[in-house]
Amino acid sequence: MEPTQPMSRPPRQQENEYRLFIGTSGYSYGEWIDSGFYPADTHSSSMLPLYAQTFGVTELNYTWYQMPKAPAMERMCQRVPKEFKFAVKLTRTLTHEVKQNLWIKEAMHFLQGIAPLKDGNKLLCILIQLPPYFTRTLAHRTYLAALLDELAGLPLAVEFRHDSWANDRVFSELERRRVTLVTVDEPDLPTLFPRLDIVTNHSLFYIRFHGRNARGWQSGDMQKQFDYDYSDPELMEWAGSIKNRMIPGAEKGGIFFNNHVRGQAPHNALRLLSLLGKP
């Protein structure tokens, strides 16, 4: 088989040029070599610098699986340009596998781990992704309020996965706390949090594109769940919403494509950049 040619790359977006940071959820995918985003024979250790030649931000998903470590974060900072930003997903022991007697200590470890990003002005946001079973009960409301208090002073974005949180009182409280409500594009399925173009934090809006593969979403297989290629009409509709409703409401925005299968995420991110009039 002939080696796949790398995808053509526009100049990387600069922080002083745009207030939009558009990238992908993660960057280290072997299948992105086959798709042409990375050159043939690219080693995983070379992916971040190559990625940063195209995009000015990435969302770190591995920090959901394991607690971030400061030395590793420091090394990552050294491998990207000065203006590059990271969004960091909160570790699952603080969102999905919470132990009531340990979570405050876990939060402290997390903050210690991402300190190089904060100190180096590379932290765009901490992403708090909550599970579908995290419904709007009194116990969950109490825990979320305590978690936001513990992380106060840092840029925070909350992604709900259950529609019980689609409530004006929730949005008002997030706005009071200056916490960003994550806007999601995902399958239209019962109980999933709906797409809402609501800006609760005038410093930052945050959008995550998960794809609209309803059958794959319910399969339990991540390769099927996030296997979706956005069409031009879908991205054009989003570009209009971002320009007309999201950008006017916040100083900057973070937009991430999580449909990583077969290199669809970087392809769609580059197309959205083009539709928004960015190089």
C-alpha positions, 0 to 999 in steps of 0.5 A: 500500500502506498503511504498516505500523504499528510493533510495540507496544513494552514498556518497555526492560529495565533492567540493575538489574532483570534479569540477562538481556539479550535482543536481536537479532543486529544492528539495522539491517535495512531489512526491519524497517520493512516488518515493523512493528518500525521506523516507516515511512520510518525512516532507518538512522541512526535505527535504533539509538536506536529499537532501544534503546527496546525492547531493552537489548542488541544483538549487533554483527555488522558487526564480523565483516566489518570491523575496528571503529573507536573513533570509530564505537564512541564515537558508538554509545555516545552514542546509547544509554542508559547501561545499554545493552550491546553484544556484539561479534563478533570480526573474520573475520581472527581466526576465518575468514581467519587469517594466521599472521604477522598475527593478533596485530596484528589482535587489537591493532587489534580491542581498540583499536577496541572500547575505548570499549565497555570503558571505558564499561562497555557491553561485554557480551561478545566473540563468537568465532564459529568456522567449520564447517571449524574442527575440533578438530585440534591446529593449531586447538586451539593457535591457539584457546588462543593467541587466548584468551590474547591476549584474556584479561581480557575477557568472551569467548564461543566459538561452535563450528560443528563437533561435534568440539568437543562434548567434556568436555575442551573444556568443562573448559578453557573453564571453567578459563579462565572463557570462555563456551560459546555455546549454539546453536539451529540446524538438526539437521544432521550435523557441526553443533555440538549444542544443549547447556545447559552453563554454563562461565562462572559470570559469563555464559551466552550463547544464539544463536537461528539458526532451524531452517531446514535447507534454507535453512541449506545453500543458501548464501543468508543470507536463506534460512539465517536465515528462520525464525519460532519457534513458541510451543511452541518458545519455551516449551520454551526459556523453561523451559530458561533458567529451570531450567538456565541462569539458576541457573548464571550471574550474567547471560545474553545471548540473541540472535535471529539469524533477522533475515529479515522482522523475525522476530528482534525478534518472537521476542525480545519473545515470549521476554521475555514467556514469561520473565515480563519486561515 
